Amino acid sequence: MSESRPPYPPFTAETAAQKVQAAEDAWNTRDPQRVALAYTPDSVWRNRDVFVRGRAEIVDFLTTKWERELDYALRKSLWSFHENRIAVRFQYEWHDQHGQWWRSYGNELWEFTDQGLMSRREASINDLAITEAERRIEGPRPAAQHGIEIPIH
């Protein structure tokens, strides 16, 4: 049986938003194995200046990421979609081992197979040092808040 992950392309506004929310929910688990299953076995990533290929490298990358980015909490919002592609903007907050808080802003470009697995991910990300008092994202978004966007500024 072949792997699949609904919803499938071509995307509508509703199914693209569902795909974005599913990605946010998965990444907020901070479980590299679970997250990797949404990608094709040979998925290609560019994350900042790091290039990753395949699920094993995705798991290694995310394991290292979440060992460094402590108390990571993410929000994604749909920017645009067309056929089998989705553009997303996001922000997440985390702190380093010294207790410095950061807000990371970025954009992602996603490409999907007909089975709904992501075959390509390109992420451009910038980091802003913040104080703990400036935080506005804490943990996964409660189900009642799905679809509510946090302003990016």
Buried (B, 14 or more C-beta within 10 A) or exposed (E): EEEEBEBBBBBEEEBBBBBBBBBBBBBBEBBBEBBBBBBBEEBBBBBEEEEBEBBEBBBBBBBEBBEEBEEBBBBBBBBEBEEBBBBBBBBBBBBEEEEEBBBBBBBBBBBBBEBBBBBBBBBEBEBEEBEEEEBEBEEBBEEEEEEEEEEEE
